[in-house]
Amino acid sequence: MQQRWLFNLILLAITLLLSISVFYTMEHDKTTDKANLIDLAVVRSINIQQTEDKHIFMSKNQLGFWEMTAPYQLSVNQVRIERLLNFLSTKDYIALETAKLNLNSVQLAPSLLKIKFNQITVEFGNLSPLNDGKRYILINGKAYLVKETIFNELNNHAINFVNLSVLGNNPQITELKLPNSHLVLRENKWIIKETISDKIDENPNKLTTFIKQWEEAQAFTIEPYAPPAEAIINEVEIFLADREEPIKFEAILVEKLFILAWREKAIQYQLPIKQYDKLLHLPLRIEEKTTIPIKE
């Protein structure tokens, strides 16, 4: 009798485990079978409408890079763009019956913020009252509850979407004018056209490495243009292969901060202080030490 009871208990446990397994498999299939909110492949323009008169316009160029066209005309931070696009590919959403939803009560009429991917408008409302990290949104009039992490980012200043790379995407420098030196690229070789020092190392490999540091320079933050009143300021001109006019920076050294201010674009890149010498001073020759023979 006891053996039969134990057998029935084991059988019940197996049945429960199978039922749970089937349930979670079905739930997983429901999630994975969902379509993306918007097809990422077709997105080539983004318009963040923070207010009626405050927009951020971005578009994808022919090389596949994202560029901001307003309020700044600069390349875009790829990481931030990817976060926006990843939001579109989320499967963690619930479709709602729009007719039964009070749009006013969830701040969707009017909405808190809008973003257009091509001609598809996504409107953002309040967070769900269940405190589950989901937010009410409308996509072309259809309501959803979506797990999202981009709302605060969309409300940021436009400058936060600017590329941290000082010279943009894949820059190719052809000429560089520093405060005390002038370098030009001729027949794929860097030469010093002018310098005030006779101790510069003119080894082509050293000069190529120096230029590479400029091409790969990254800011840790970007601010609107506002150079400090008291600082060491030098001018730098950089000619790129894909630009007719040079980029003109004000190289500013203040306290423990190195700033490359671009007056024309009304922004300034803030870099670590150690980058000042790496970017403003050409490599020096290593002087060979002469040894004096010891008389025996």
C-alpha positions as CSV (number, residue, x, y, z in Angstrom):
1,M,0.0,0.0,0.0
2,Q,2.8,2.3,0.9
3,Q,4.7,1.5,-2.3
4,R,1.6,2.4,-4.4
5,W,1.2,5.7,-2.5
6,L,4.8,6.5,-3.2
7,F,4.4,5.6,-6.9
8,N,1.3,7.8,-7.2
9,L,3.2,10.7,-5.6
10,I,6.1,10.4,-8.0
11,L,3.7,10.2,-10.9
12,L,2.0,13.4,-9.8
13,A,5.3,15.2,-9.4
14,I,6.3,14.2,-12.9
15,T,3.0,15.3,-14.3
16,L,3.3,18.7,-12.6
17,L,6.9,19.2,-13.9
18,L,5.8,18.4,-17.4
19,S,2.8,20.8,-17.1
20,I,5.2,23.6,-15.9
21,S,7.6,22.8,-18.7
22,V,4.9,23.0,-21.3
23,F,3.5,26.3,-19.8
24,Y,6.9,28.1,-19.9
25,T,7.7,26.7,-23.3
26,M,4.4,28.2,-24.6
27,E,5.0,31.5,-22.8
28,H,8.5,31.6,-24.3
29,D,7.1,30.9,-27.8
30,K,4.6,33.8,-27.3
31,T,7.5,36.1,-26.6
32,T,9.8,35.0,-29.3
33,D,7.1,34.9,-31.9
34,K,6.4,38.6,-31.5
35,A,7.4,40.9,-34.2
36,N,9.6,43.9,-33.6
37,L,7.7,47.1,-32.8
38,I,9.3,48.6,-35.9
39,D,11.4,47.1,-38.6
40,L,15.0,48.3,-37.8
41,A,16.3,47.7,-41.4
42,V,14.2,50.4,-42.9
43,V,15.0,53.1,-40.3
44,R,17.1,55.9,-41.9
45,S,15.9,59.0,-40.0
46,I,15.1,59.8,-36.4
47,N,13.3,63.0,-35.1
48,I,13.1,63.3,-31.3
49,Q,10.3,65.8,-30.6
50,Q,11.0,66.9,-27.0
51,T,8.6,69.9,-27.3
52,E,6.8,71.6,-30.2
53,D,9.8,73.8,-31.0
54,K,12.6,71.6,-29.6
55,H,13.6,68.8,-32.0
56,I,16.7,66.6,-32.6
57,F,17.1,65.5,-36.2
58,M,19.4,62.5,-37.1
59,S,19.8,60.6,-40.4
60,K,21.8,57.7,-41.8
61,N,24.3,58.7,-44.5
62,Q,25.3,56.6,-47.5
63,L,28.2,55.1,-45.6
64,G,25.9,53.8,-42.9
65,F,26.9,56.3,-40.3
66,W,24.4,58.4,-38.3
67,E,24.7,62.2,-38.4
68,M,22.8,64.9,-36.6
69,T,21.5,67.6,-38.9
70,A,19.9,69.8,-36.2
71,P,20.5,71.5,-33.8
72,Y,24.1,70.4,-34.4
73,Q,25.6,69.3,-37.7
74,L,27.9,66.6,-36.4
75,S,28.3,62.8,-36.4
76,V,26.3,60.9,-33.8
77,N,27.3,58.8,-30.8
78,Q,26.8,55.3,-32.2
79,V,26.2,53.7,-28.7
80,R,23.2,56.1,-28.1
81,I,21.7,55.4,-31.5
82,E,22.0,51.6,-30.9
83,R,20.1,52.0,-27.7
84,L,17.2,53.8,-29.5
85,L,17.1,51.1,-32.2
86,N,17.3,48.2,-29.7
87,F,14.2,49.6,-28.1
88,L,12.4,49.0,-31.4
89,S,13.5,45.3,-31.4
90,T,12.2,44.5,-27.9
91,K,9.8,41.6,-27.5
92,D,8.9,42.7,-24.0
93,Y,5.6,44.5,-24.7
94,I,1.9,44.0,-24.4
95,A,-0.6,45.2,-27.0
96,L,-3.5,47.1,-25.5
97,E,-7.0,47.8,-26.7
98,T,-6.7,51.5,-27.5
99,A,-10.5,52.0,-27.4
100,K,-10.7,50.9,-23.8
101,L,-7.7,52.9,-22.6
102,N,-8.1,56.4,-21.2
103,L,-5.3,58.1,-23.0
104,N,-5.5,61.3,-20.9
105,S,-5.0,59.3,-17.7
106,V,-1.8,57.7,-18.9
107,Q,-0.4,61.0,-20.4
108,L,-0.8,60.0,-24.1
109,A,-3.2,62.7,-25.0
110,P,-1.2,64.8,-25.1
111,S,1.9,62.6,-24.8
112,L,5.0,63.5,-22.8
113,L,7.4,63.1,-25.7
114,K,7.4,61.9,-29.3
115,I,10.0,60.3,-31.5
116,K,9.6,59.6,-35.3
117,F,11.5,56.7,-36.9
118,N,11.1,57.5,-40.6
119,Q,7.4,58.4,-40.7
120,I,6.4,56.2,-37.8
121,T,5.5,58.2,-34.7
122,V,6.1,56.7,-31.2
123,E,4.5,58.7,-28.4
124,F,5.5,58.2,-24.7
125,G,3.2,58.4,-21.7
126,N,3.4,57.5,-18.0
127,L,5.0,54.5,-16.4
128,S,2.7,51.6,-15.5
129,P,1.2,51.8,-12.0
130,L,2.4,48.3,-11.4
131,N,6.0,49.5,-11.0
132,D,7.2,46.9,-13.5
133,G,9.4,49.2,-15.6
134,K,6.8,49.3,-18.4
135,R,5.6,52.5,-20.0
136,Y,2.5,53.4,-22.0
137,I,3.3,54.2,-25.7
138,L,1.4,54.8,-28.9
139,I,2.7,53.7,-32.2
140,N,0.7,55.3,-35.0
141,G,-2.4,55.2,-32.8
142,K,-1.9,51.7,-31.4
143,A,-1.3,51.4,-27.6
144,Y,1.3,49.2,-25.9
145,L,2.9,48.7,-22.5
146,V,6.6,48.4,-23.2
147,K,9.7,47.6,-21.1
148,E,11.8,50.6,-22.0
149,T,15.0,52.4,-20.8
150,I,15.3,55.3,-23.2
151,F,12.8,57.9,-22.0
152,N,15.2,59.8,-19.9
153,E,17.8,59.7,-22.6
154,L,15.4,61.2,-25.1
155,N,14.8,64.1,-22.8
156,N,18.6,64.9,-22.6
157,H,20.2,67.9,-24.3
158,A,21.0,67.3,-28.0
159,I,24.7,67.5,-27.3
160,N,24.5,64.2,-25.5
161,F,23.9,62.5,-28.9
162,V,27.1,64.0,-30.4
163,N,29.9,61.5,-31.2
164,L,32.6,61.5,-28.6
165,S,35.2,61.0,-31.3
166,V,36.7,64.4,-31.8
167,L,37.1,64.1,-35.6
168,G,34.0,61.9,-36.2
169,N,33.7,58.6,-38.0
170,N,36.8,57.1,-39.7
171,P,38.7,60.4,-40.1
172,Q,41.6,60.6,-42.5
173,I,43.9,63.5,-41.7
174,T,45.8,65.0,-44.7
175,E,47.3,68.0,-43.0
176,L,47.8,69.2,-39.4
177,K,48.8,72.6,-38.2
178,L,49.9,72.8,-34.5
179,P,51.0,75.9,-32.6
180,N,54.7,75.1,-33.3
181,S,54.6,72.6,-36.1
182,H,53.0,71.9,-39.5
183,L,52.7,68.4,-40.9
184,V,51.5,67.3,-44.4
185,L,50.8,63.9,-46.0
186,R,52.7,63.4,-49.2
187,E,52.7,60.2,-51.2
188,N,51.3,58.3,-48.1
189,K,54.1,59.6,-45.9
190,W,54.0,62.2,-43.2
191,I,56.6,65.0,-43.4
192,I,57.3,68.0,-41.2
193,K,56.8,71.1,-43.3
194,E,57.6,73.5,-40.5
195,T,58.7,73.4,-36.9
196,I,60.5,75.6,-34.4
197,S,62.3,72.7,-32.8
198,D,65.4,70.9,-34.1
199,K,64.8,68.0,-31.7
200,I,61.7,66.6,-33.4
201,D,61.9,62.9,-34.4
202,E,61.1,62.9,-38.1
203,N,60.9,59.1,-38.3
204,P,57.8,58.4,-40.6
205,N,56.5,55.7,-38.2
206,K,56.7,58.0,-35.2
207,L,54.8,60.8,-37.1
208,T,52.2,58.3,-38.3
209,T,51.6,57.1,-34.7
210,F,51.3,60.8,-33.7
211,I,48.6,61.4,-36.4
212,K,46.8,58.2,-35.4
213,Q,46.4,59.7,-31.9
214,W,44.5,62.6,-33.3
215,E,42.4,60.4,-35.5
216,E,41.4,58.2,-32.5
217,A,41.0,61.0,-30.0
218,Q,38.0,60.6,-27.8
219,A,36.4,63.0,-25.4
220,F,35.0,61.8,-22.1
221,T,32.2,64.5,-22.3
222,I,31.0,67.3,-24.6
223,E,29.7,70.7,-23.5
224,P,28.3,73.8,-25.2
225,Y,31.1,76.2,-26.3
226,A,32.1,78.3,-23.4
227,P,35.9,78.6,-23.1
228,P,37.2,79.7,-19.7
229,A,38.4,83.3,-19.2
230,E,41.8,82.4,-17.9
231,A,43.5,79.6,-19.7
232,I,46.3,78.7,-22.1
233,I,44.8,78.8,-25.6
234,N,46.4,77.6,-28.8
235,E,45.0,77.2,-32.3
236,V,44.9,73.9,-34.2
237,E,43.9,73.3,-37.8
238,I,43.1,69.9,-39.1
239,F,42.4,69.1,-42.8
240,L,40.4,65.9,-43.5
241,A,40.1,64.0,-46.8
242,D,36.3,64.3,-46.8
243,R,36.1,68.0,-45.9
244,E,36.9,71.1,-48.0
245,E,37.5,73.4,-45.1
246,P,39.7,72.6,-42.1
247,I,38.4,72.0,-38.6
248,K,39.7,74.8,-36.4
249,F,40.0,74.0,-32.7
250,E,41.0,76.1,-29.8
251,A,43.2,73.9,-27.7
252,I,42.7,75.0,-24.1
253,L,44.6,73.9,-21.0
254,V,42.9,74.8,-17.7
255,E,43.5,73.3,-14.3
256,K,43.3,69.6,-14.8
257,L,41.4,69.7,-18.0
258,F,42.3,69.7,-21.7
259,I,39.6,71.2,-24.0
260,L,39.3,71.2,-27.7
261,A,36.8,73.9,-28.4
262,W,35.1,74.1,-31.9
263,R,33.7,77.6,-32.0
264,E,32.1,77.1,-35.4
265,K,29.9,74.2,-34.1
266,A,29.4,75.9,-30.6
267,I,30.7,72.8,-28.8
268,Q,33.8,71.8,-26.8
269,Y,35.3,68.4,-26.3
270,Q,36.7,67.7,-22.8
271,L,39.7,65.3,-22.8
272,P,42.0,63.9,-20.1
273,I,44.8,66.2,-19.2
274,K,47.4,63.7,-20.4
275,Q,46.1,64.0,-23.9
276,Y,47.5,67.6,-24.1
277,D,51.1,66.6,-24.6
278,K,50.2,63.6,-26.8
279,L,48.2,65.7,-29.2
280,L,50.0,69.1,-29.1
281,H,53.7,68.1,-29.0
282,L,55.5,66.1,-31.7
283,P,57.7,63.2,-30.6
284,L,61.3,64.2,-29.7
285,R,64.4,62.3,-30.7
286,I,66.0,60.2,-28.1
287,E,69.5,61.6,-27.7
288,E,72.2,59.0,-27.7
289,K,74.4,59.3,-24.6
290,T,78.1,59.6,-25.3
291,T,80.4,57.7,-23.1
292,I,83.8,59.0,-22.1
293,P,86.4,56.2,-22.0
294,I,88.1,55.7,-18.7
295,K,91.8,56.0,-18.7
296,E,93.6,53.2,-17.0
